[in-house]
């Protein structure tokens, strides 16, 4: 809303005074520079591109529509309401305007003087260098530190495959009875969902100042070990936590892959799993679905096809025999005094466990065979949930690495590069890293690309390389406010700050384009151009800032959008000061012939 009404504000102000559409070229150039700055988002790292993809398209489409509205609809509406320009007739606050014009006229003469121009330019360059140095220093110290949450002990339990919520509830009651004996516990809450249970324990304030939470966790771990038949884990007090199950263990690293065919994608995930298993420092490898970790377990049979062929054993016969031993069938509904369902259950259903399945002989046709000779049965997460995003399936290979961060980062980059080179078209490794400097140097050349795009747009608009260069020089001077704001406010820069710099490259030049466009149309009289355009320029800046204020209400917790709003608002405010003080330094004094011609007109 703040961006798309900028063109309307400028066109209303211009058309109401001149009754022509000559301001449209400036409006078109300003909107194209903003669109040009947003276009480079599509070359950013994937994590940042995904964050801003919809935002960019919505703004670009609406800016295009806003240009058409400004050219066609706004002049017609102005005529319909018979709105006259605010500068026609005797303007309000005439004395204040005369004083300002007198003072500003003195500054313009100083800024255009051959000697003072270079002195002022050196001052601005020095201010920019100083602000840049402070900004670079703040990048090392400005880090988002969330508020420290109250220490809690979290206990998680899960039944193995075939377990029920009723069985888990009996085990959880034992844990609850154990916790109830401690007066230092303020309260605990229990929730049971399917095969999983969660117990959250809060401590009294005086207990938090002692070692009781750590002592309690150790006592709870001892109790959980004594309760068999379930997988348990604890976290929240000791940084390392506790887990007696691979399924409940936290995995700090993951490689995500995407593709259009789920079966083939899962085979690639298994290949990555085998590749990582060959590294001695990689442990706890598991294949999971992003966002769906709490899937049920299943038993997976991996066949040795060579042995099956040599012994003439068919997979179909194995499944047929196992289904007769394990599969429960619902028979037809029988009508008696009360309607009831009849279920047929094999005798071996309750007695046949995994150990017997691996070590007992079963009958296949006319002979007895042992299944462990032909296959390996392992427990894994069932893939009952298979989500698809943007016509792609996604899987994640999660694991832990026993090593430094440098070694882990090198291993993950090497693994992604290795398999990206092997994958056919339609499959890829997804890098969801959210470090703003993820691609070394990539952001900086993207800023350079924005500057190049704006330069060529302004060159075409003004038909002048020099005036296009004036607009470009406004960008670094406007960023002084952004640099100083990040240094003094201690706000984390991150991806939000970089996105703000990209958007500012397109927004801060808009005011310069409006002003130069009017400057060229009125006989190159800068102060007159300033008086005509400063009000709509201030309104456009204010409307954009108002559109960014909602991002500040959520506070630093919204790390990306808060940093984005802080950087954008500070840059826009400082750009007005730069426009007033820096723009006159680059303008040439108008020729007397042009002045007389304009006065006669």
GICORDA-V928244 format. One record per pair of residues at least 24 apart in sequence whose C-alpha atoms are under 6 Angstrom apart, sorted by the first residue. I is the first residue (numbers start at 1). J is the second residue. D is the distance in whole Angstrom. If there is no record, write none. Layout:
# GICORDA-V928244
i=I j=J d=D
i=I j=J d=D
This chain:
# GICORDA-V928244
i=2 j=543 d=5
i=2 j=544 d=4
i=2 j=547 d=5
i=3 j=544 d=6
i=4 j=63 d=6
i=4 j=66 d=6
i=6 j=540 d=5
i=8 j=70 d=5
i=10 j=536 d=6
i=16 j=84 d=5
i=16 j=85 d=5
i=17 j=85 d=4
i=26 j=513 d=6
i=26 j=514 d=5
i=26 j=517 d=6
i=30 j=510 d=5
i=33 j=454 d=5
i=33 j=506 d=5
i=34 j=506 d=4
i=34 j=507 d=6
i=35 j=60 d=6
i=37 j=450 d=5
i=37 j=503 d=6
i=37 j=506 d=5
i=47 j=432 d=5
i=108 j=584 d=6
i=111 j=584 d=6
i=111 j=585 d=5
i=112 j=585 d=5
i=117 j=585 d=6
i=128 j=480 d=6
i=131 j=480 d=6
i=131 j=483 d=6
i=131 j=484 d=6
i=135 j=483 d=5
i=135 j=487 d=5
i=138 j=487 d=5
i=142 j=490 d=5
i=142 j=492 d=5
i=143 j=492 d=5
i=144 j=492 d=6
i=152 j=201 d=6
i=152 j=202 d=5
i=152 j=236 d=6
i=153 j=200 d=6
i=153 j=201 d=5
i=153 j=236 d=5
i=153 j=237 d=6
i=154 j=199 d=6
i=154 j=200 d=5
i=154 j=234 d=6
i=154 j=235 d=5
i=154 j=236 d=6
i=155 j=198 d=6
i=155 j=199 d=5
i=155 j=233 d=6
i=155 j=234 d=5
i=156 j=197 d=6
i=156 j=198 d=5
i=156 j=232 d=6
i=156 j=233 d=5
i=157 j=196 d=6
i=157 j=197 d=5
i=157 j=231 d=6
i=157 j=232 d=5
i=158 j=195 d=5
i=158 j=196 d=4
i=158 j=230 d=6
i=158 j=231 d=5
i=159 j=195 d=5
i=159 j=230 d=5
i=161 j=297 d=6
i=164 j=195 d=6
i=165 j=194 d=5
i=165 j=195 d=5
i=251 j=399 d=5
i=251 j=400 d=5
i=252 j=400 d=6
i=253 j=398 d=6
i=253 j=399 d=5
i=253 j=400 d=6
i=254 j=397 d=5
i=254 j=398 d=4
i=255 j=396 d=6
i=255 j=397 d=5
i=256 j=395 d=6
i=256 j=396 d=4
i=256 j=429 d=6
i=256 j=430 d=5
i=257 j=394 d=6
i=257 j=395 d=6
i=257 j=428 d=6
i=257 j=429 d=4
i=257 j=430 d=5
i=258 j=393 d=6
i=258 j=394 d=4
i=258 j=427 d=6
i=258 j=428 d=6
i=259 j=392 d=5
i=259 j=393 d=5
i=259 j=426 d=5
i=259 j=427 d=4
i=260 j=392 d=5
i=260 j=393 d=6
i=281 j=401 d=6
i=281 j=402 d=5
i=282 j=400 d=6
i=282 j=401 d=5
i=283 j=400 d=5
i=284 j=399 d=5
i=284 j=400 d=6
i=285 j=398 d=6
i=285 j=399 d=4
i=286 j=397 d=6
i=286 j=398 d=5
i=287 j=396 d=6
i=287 j=397 d=5
i=288 j=396 d=5
i=289 j=395 d=5
i=289 j=396 d=6
i=296 j=381 d=6
i=296 j=382 d=5
i=297 j=380 d=6
i=297 j=381 d=4
i=297 j=382 d=5
i=298 j=379 d=6
i=298 j=380 d=6
i=298 j=381 d=6
i=298 j=382 d=5
i=299 j=378 d=6
i=299 j=379 d=4
i=300 j=377 d=6
i=300 j=378 d=5
i=301 j=376 d=6
i=301 j=377 d=5
i=302 j=375 d=5
i=302 j=376 d=5
i=303 j=374 d=6
i=303 j=375 d=4
i=304 j=374 d=5
i=304 j=375 d=6
i=436 j=494 d=5
i=436 j=495 d=5
i=471 j=509 d=6
i=475 j=505 d=6
i=478 j=571 d=6
i=478 j=574 d=6
i=478 j=575 d=5
i=479 j=571 d=6
i=481 j=570 d=6
i=481 j=571 d=5
i=481 j=574 d=5
i=482 j=567 d=5
i=482 j=570 d=5
i=482 j=571 d=5
i=496 j=560 d=4
i=496 j=561 d=6
i=496 j=563 d=5
i=496 j=564 d=4
i=497 j=563 d=5
i=497 j=564 d=5
i=497 j=567 d=6
i=500 j=564 d=5
i=500 j=567 d=6
i=500 j=568 d=5
i=508 j=575 d=6
i=511 j=537 d=6
i=523 j=594 d=6
i=523 j=598 d=6
i=524 j=590 d=6
i=545 j=569 d=6
